[in-house]
Amino acid sequence: MNKIPTTNVSSISLPGAEFQWFEENGSVASVSSVYGETDFIEPTDETELYNSNALVNHSLHDAVGSTVLMSTHLVAFLLLKKYRHGVTMEKMVLDFEILAKEIRDTYKHDIGFTGKSEDVVDRAIELLGSSCIQKINIDGKLTLKPDPKKCSLVKLNYYAGYVTSLLVMRGVIAAALFTLLPGSVKVFAGVRIRLTEEKFSVQEPDLIAKAVQIAELLKGEFLLHAPCQTTTGAVQEAIEKLKDLGHFQYELKKRTFFDYQYEIECDSDPDEVNHPVVPPSSLRIFINNSFESMAQLSFYRSLVVQYLEFYAVASHKLRLLVTPNHENDTKEFFGVEDINLRKEIYAAAERNLETGLLRYEELNSMDTIRNFLNLMGSMGVIRFYANIDTRWKKVFYLAHNFESVSALNTFTTIIYSFCTR
């Protein structure tokens, strides 16, 4: 096995500044992934599995929640996730101030910097270094762009991940929303929108159901909610936050006779009569279709769609695990060794990056591929066994319900439905 190259610790001016990407050894682990540090393990005892997952979730949630965000995190996030093709220094400083205020006031999250925003941003750019950020003079204005080298993008993505983990639930809601909106609403490159005068609305239960599906697909990359909270509860809370920001507005339909069959009791006064309420299925969410609101929702969507696009490509390569003679009902066992499957997924993603079907090169790393495979294991799509003939290396094979190309295609189509418009 090749040894991981080492770095002179004394030369590092910033924690993690010398992290590099290596094909067989991976890059930088996700900052809030349940599976980011460990490989998928076949569950043997349900109680033991539940308890261990609860402990891991609590540890990760507390660690991420108590991490103080630095200026380098915010600059890397804005540069990589919002202004990937370049931004003027003036615009960067303005958005930096807005993002810092939102993190501090809305999320009540600690930030570890003070002073004038111009000086703070300038210092963050200096710390991230010229290997990550290019400075270009365009028409007399200083413009910042991410360095296009893969190792630079991976490093920026590592720092950006701390901010992404705070906003990712908004991305889940936005991605679910755009799958429910009519075809007259288009999203291009994550941020450009074609607007109409039409007033859009969706049923809240439909939005919640779609968002929960997306959240389940992202649990290998992010810890989306507190361990004591359900995914549905976290989704409802995120919808409320977007409503408070002015992106959504609730509106109840006109009540019917049957609506009055739904009643709740007032616990505060036992003598008070029951009050009829509108059932949940009648609650509609109207979308603010102003350009500013739709652009912001589209940006939130782009935070999660990039992972879903990669997962769709990766799930397509799971067809390699289909037994060649499966259609003939043979009992021949078939599987692919762990490292070989990872290389196949990596190669497929590289081809899609060359053709433009994938746009985020930094996600094509062994970390993301490992998280994907672990997620597929936890969802019951694939399983593995340790091959004694190859020093106990893992060999992946398909679970019973996914042993055909048609079953895998159905699964891949579901993922694609969340990221294609």
C-alpha positions in Angstrom: 0.0 0.0 0.0 1.3 3.5 -0.8 2.1 5.6 2.1 0.3 8.9 2.6 2.7 11.8 1.9 3.5 13.8 5.0 3.8 17.5 5.4 6.2 19.6 7.5 3.9 20.8 10.3 6.0 23.8 11.0 5.3 25.2 7.5 1.5 25.2 8.0 0.2 28.7 8.6 -3.4 27.7 8.7 -5.0 24.5 10.1 -5.5 22.1 7.2 -3.7 24.4 4.8 -1.6 21.7 3.3 -4.4 19.1 2.9 -4.0 17.5 -0.5 -6.1 15.1 -2.5 -4.8 11.6 -3.2 -6.5 9.2 -5.5 -6.3 6.1 -3.3 -6.1 7.8 0.1 -8.9 10.4 -0.2 -8.8 14.0 0.6 -10.5 15.9 3.5 -13.3 14.3 5.4 -16.7 16.0 5.5 -17.0 18.3 8.6 -20.4 17.0 9.6 -20.9 13.6 7.9 -22.1 10.7 10.0 -20.0 8.5 7.8 -17.1 10.9 7.2 -14.7 9.1 9.5 -15.7 5.5 9.4 -16.5 2.9 6.7 -19.9 1.2 6.4 -20.4 -1.6 8.9 -23.0 -4.3 8.4 -25.4 -4.1 11.3 -25.4 -7.1 13.6 -27.4 -6.0 16.6 -30.2 -3.4 16.2 -29.9 -2.1 19.7 -26.1 -1.8 19.5 -26.5 -0.1 16.1 -29.1 2.4 17.4 -27.0 3.3 20.5 -23.8 3.7 18.6 -25.5 5.9 15.9 -27.0 8.0 18.6 -23.7 8.6 20.3 -22.0 9.5 17.0 -24.8 11.8 16.1 -24.7 13.6 19.4 -20.9 14.0 19.2 -20.9 15.3 15.7 -23.9 17.7 16.3 -22.3 19.1 19.4 -18.9 19.5 17.7 -20.3 21.2 14.6 -22.6 23.4 16.7 -19.7 24.6 19.0 -17.2 25.3 16.2 -16.4 29.0 15.9 -16.6 30.1 12.3 -13.6 32.1 11.1 -13.2 34.5 8.3 -11.5 31.9 6.1 -14.7 29.8 6.3 -16.9 32.6 5.1 -14.6 33.7 2.3 -14.1 30.2 1.0 -17.9 29.6 1.1 -18.7 32.7 -0.8 -16.0 32.3 -3.4 -16.6 28.6 -4.1 -20.4 28.3 -3.7 -21.7 31.7 -4.8 -19.0 33.4 -6.9 -17.2 30.5 -8.5 -16.6 32.5 -11.7 -15.3 35.5 -10.0 -16.3 38.5 -7.8 -15.0 41.9 -7.2 -13.4 42.7 -3.8 -16.1 45.3 -3.2 -18.9 42.7 -3.7 -17.1 40.1 -1.6 -16.8 42.5 1.4 -20.5 43.4 1.1 -21.7 39.8 1.0 -19.2 38.9 3.7 -20.9 41.4 6.1 -24.4 40.1 5.2 -23.4 36.5 5.8 -21.6 37.2 9.0 -24.6 39.1 10.4 -27.0 36.2 9.4 -24.8 33.6 11.1 -24.5 35.7 14.2 -28.1 36.9 14.5 -30.2 34.2 12.8 -28.2 31.1 13.7 -26.8 32.4 17.0 -23.5 30.9 16.0 -20.2 32.3 17.2 -17.8 34.0 14.8 -14.1 34.4 15.5 -13.3 37.7 14.0 -13.7 41.5 14.6 -12.8 44.7 12.9 -13.5 46.3 9.6 -14.8 43.8 7.0 -12.3 45.0 4.4 -9.4 44.1 6.7 -10.9 40.9 7.8 -11.6 39.7 4.2 -8.1 40.7 3.1 -6.5 38.8 5.9 -8.7 35.7 5.1 -7.5 35.9 1.5 -3.9 36.1 2.7 -4.3 33.1 4.9 -6.0 30.9 2.3 -3.1 31.9 0.0 -2.5 32.4 -3.7 -2.6 28.6 -4.2 -6.4 28.8 -3.5 -7.4 32.3 -4.6 -6.5 34.2 -7.8 -6.4 38.0 -7.8 -7.1 39.5 -11.2 -7.4 43.1 -12.3 -10.4 43.5 -14.5 -11.2 47.1 -15.8 -9.3 48.5 -12.8 -11.2 46.5 -10.2 -9.7 43.7 -8.1 -11.5 40.5 -8.9 -11.2 37.2 -6.9 -11.5 33.8 -8.4 -10.9 30.2 -7.0 -7.8 28.6 -8.3 -9.0 26.0 -10.8 -6.5 23.3 -9.7 -8.3 20.4 -8.0 -6.2 20.4 -4.8 -7.2 24.1 -4.4 -10.9 23.5 -4.9 -10.8 20.6 -2.4 -9.1 22.8 0.2 -11.6 25.6 -0.3 -14.5 23.1 -0.1 -13.2 21.9 3.2 -13.3 25.4 4.7 -16.6 26.2 3.0 -18.2 23.1 4.5 -18.4 24.7 7.9 -20.8 27.3 6.5 -22.6 25.0 4.1 -23.6 22.8 7.1 -25.5 25.7 8.5 -27.4 26.5 5.3 -27.9 23.0 3.9 -31.4 22.6 5.3 -32.5 25.6 3.4 -31.0 24.0 0.3 -33.0 20.8 1.0 -36.2 22.8 1.1 -35.3 24.8 -2.0 -34.4 21.6 -4.0 -37.7 20.0 -3.0 -39.6 23.2 -3.9 -38.2 23.4 -7.4 -39.2 19.8 -8.2 -42.8 20.7 -7.4 -43.0 24.1 -9.3 -44.4 24.1 -12.8 -42.3 23.9 -15.9 -42.5 27.7 -16.5 -40.0 28.2 -13.7 -36.5 27.2 -14.9 -33.2 27.1 -13.1 -30.0 27.5 -15.0 -26.5 27.1 -13.5 -28.0 27.2 -10.0 -28.7 31.0 -10.0 -30.3 32.3 -13.2 -34.1 32.2 -13.2 -36.7 32.8 -15.9 -39.6 34.5 -14.1 -43.3 34.6 -14.9 -46.2 36.7 -13.5 -47.8 33.4 -12.3 -48.2 33.0 -8.5 -46.8 29.7 -7.5 -48.0 27.5 -4.6 -47.4 24.0 -3.4 -49.1 21.8 -0.8 -47.1 21.7 2.4 -47.3 17.9 2.9 -45.9 17.5 -0.7 -43.1 19.8 0.0 -42.3 18.1 3.3 -42.3 14.6 1.7 -39.9 15.7 -1.1 -37.6 17.4 1.4 -37.5 14.3 3.6 -36.5 12.2 0.6 -33.6 14.6 -0.3 -32.5 14.8 3.4 -32.2 11.0 3.5 -29.9 11.1 0.5 -27.7 13.8 2.1 -27.2 12.2 5.5 -23.9 10.7 4.3 -22.6 14.3 3.8 -24.2 16.4 6.5 -25.7 16.1 9.9 -29.0 17.9 9.0 -30.6 18.2 12.4 -30.2 17.5 16.1 -30.2 13.9 17.2 -33.3 14.3 19.3 -35.2 15.8 16.3 -36.9 13.9 13.5 -36.1 14.7 9.8 -39.7 15.7 9.3 -39.5 18.1 12.3 -36.3 19.6 11.0 -37.9 20.1 7.5 -40.9 21.9 9.0 -38.6 24.1 11.1 -36.6 25.1 8.0 -39.8 25.9 6.1 -40.8 28.2 9.0 -37.4 30.0 8.8 -37.8 30.5 5.0 -41.3 31.9 5.7 -39.8 34.3 8.3 -37.3 35.5 5.6 -40.2 36.3 3.3 -39.7 33.5 0.7 -42.9 31.7 1.7 -46.4 32.6 2.7 -49.0 30.3 4.1 -52.6 30.5 2.9 -55.5 28.3 4.0 -58.2 27.2 1.6 -61.8 28.0 2.3 -63.1 25.6 5.0 -65.7 23.0 4.1 -68.1 21.1 6.3 -65.6 18.2 6.5 -62.8 20.6 7.7 -64.8 21.2 10.9 -64.6 17.5 11.7 -61.0 18.2 12.7 -60.9 19.5 16.2 -58.3 20.2 18.9 -58.8 20.5 22.6 -57.6 23.6 24.5 -55.5 22.3 27.4 -55.3 25.7 29.0 -59.0 25.8 30.0 -60.9 22.5 30.4 -64.2 24.4 30.2 -63.3 26.0 26.9 -65.0 24.4 23.9 -63.1 22.6 21.2 -62.0 24.7 18.2 -62.2 23.4 14.6 -59.1 23.7 12.6 -58.2 23.2 8.9 -56.6 19.8 8.3 -52.9 19.8 7.3 -53.7 18.7 3.8 -55.4 22.0 3.1 -52.4 24.1 3.9 -50.8 25.7 0.9 -47.5 27.5 0.7 -47.3 30.4 -1.7 -43.9 31.3 -3.1 -42.5 34.8 -3.3 -41.7 35.0 -7.1 -39.7 38.2 -7.0 -36.3 38.0 -8.7 -34.4 38.5 -5.4 -36.3 35.7 -3.6 -36.1 33.2 -6.4 -32.4 33.9 -6.9 -31.8 33.3 -3.2 -33.8 30.1 -3.2 -31.9 29.0 -6.4 -28.6 29.6 -4.6 -29.7 27.5 -1.6 -30.8 24.8 -4.0 -27.3 24.7 -5.6 -25.7 23.9 -2.2 -27.3 20.4 -2.2 -28.0 19.7 -5.9 -24.2 19.5 -6.6 -24.1 16.4 -4.3 -27.3 14.9 -5.8 -25.8 15.2 -9.3 -22.7 13.4 -8.2 -24.7 10.7 -6.4 -26.8 10.2 -9.6 -23.7 9.5 -11.6 -22.3 7.3 -8.9 -25.5 5.3 -8.6 -25.4 4.7 -12.3 -22.1 2.8 -11.8 -23.7 0.4 -9.3 -24.9 -1.5 -12.4 -21.4 -3.0 -12.3 -22.6 -5.1 -9.3 -25.4 -6.7 -11.3 -24.8 -10.4 -11.8 -24.1 -11.0 -15.5 -26.5 -13.9 -15.7 -29.1 -12.5 -13.3 -31.8 -12.5 -16.0 -31.3 -16.3 -16.4 -32.0 -16.8 -12.6 -28.6 -18.3 -12.0 -27.3 -18.5 -8.5 -23.8 -17.3 -9.4 -22.5 -14.7 -6.9 -21.1 -11.5 -8.2 -19.4 -8.5 -6.5 -16.8 -5.9 -7.1 -13.8 -5.1 -4.8 -14.1 -1.8 -2.9 -11.2 0.0 -4.4 -12.2 -1.1 -8.0 -15.7 0.2 -7.5 -14.4 3.5 -6.2 -12.1 3.9 -9.2 -14.9 3.2 -11.6 -17.1 5.8 -9.9 -14.2 8.3 -10.0 -13.6 7.7 -13.7 -17.2 8.1 -14.6 -17.4 11.4 -12.7 -14.3 12.6 -14.5 -15.9 11.9 -17.9 -19.0 13.8 -16.8 -16.9 16.7 -15.7 -15.2 16.8 -19.1 -18.5 16.9 -20.9 -20.0 19.5 -18.5 -22.7 17.2 -17.0 -21.0 17.7 -13.7 -19.7 21.1 -12.7 -18.1 20.7 -9.3 -14.7 19.0 -9.6 -13.9 19.2 -5.9 -16.7 16.6 -5.1 -15.0 13.9 -7.2 -12.8 12.7 -4.4 -12.5 9.5 -2.4 -14.3 11.1 0.5 -17.5 11.8 -1.4 -17.4 8.3 -3.1 -16.9 6.7 0.3 -19.8 8.7 1.8 -21.9 7.6 -1.1 -21.1 3.9 -0.7 -21.7 4.1 3.0 -25.1 5.8 2.4 -26.0 3.1 -0.1 -25.1 0.5 2.6 -27.2 2.2 5.2 -30.2 2.5 2.8 -30.0 -1.3 2.0 -29.0 -0.9 -1.6 -25.6 -2.6 -1.4 -23.9 -5.0 1.0 -20.4 -6.3 1.4 -18.3 -9.2 2.6 -14.6 -9.5 3.5 -12.7 -11.5 1.0 -10.2 -13.7 2.8 -8.2 -14.3 -0.5 -7.4 -10.6 -0.8 -6.4 -9.9 2.8 -10.0 -9.3 3.9 -10.6 -6.5 1.4 -14.3 -5.5 1.1 -16.3 -6.8 -1.9 -19.6 -5.0 -2.6 -22.7 -6.7 -4.0 -26.3 -5.7 -4.4 -29.0 -6.3 -1.9 -31.8 -8.5 -3.0 -34.3 -5.8 -4.0 -31.7 -4.1 -6.2 -30.3 -7.1 -8.1 -31.4 -5.9 -11.5 -30.6 -3.0 -13.9 -34.3 -1.9 -13.9 -34.4 -1.7 -10.1 -31.2 0.4 -10.1 -32.4 2.6 -12.9 -35.6 3.4 -10.9 -33.4 4.4 -7.9 -31.1 6.6 -10.1 -34.1 8.2 -11.7 -35.4 9.3 -8.3 -32.1 11.0 -7.5 -32.0 12.7 -11.0 -35.6 14.0 -10.4 -34.2 16.3 -7.7 -31.5 17.8 -9.7 -32.7 18.2 -13.2 -34.9 21.1 -14.4 
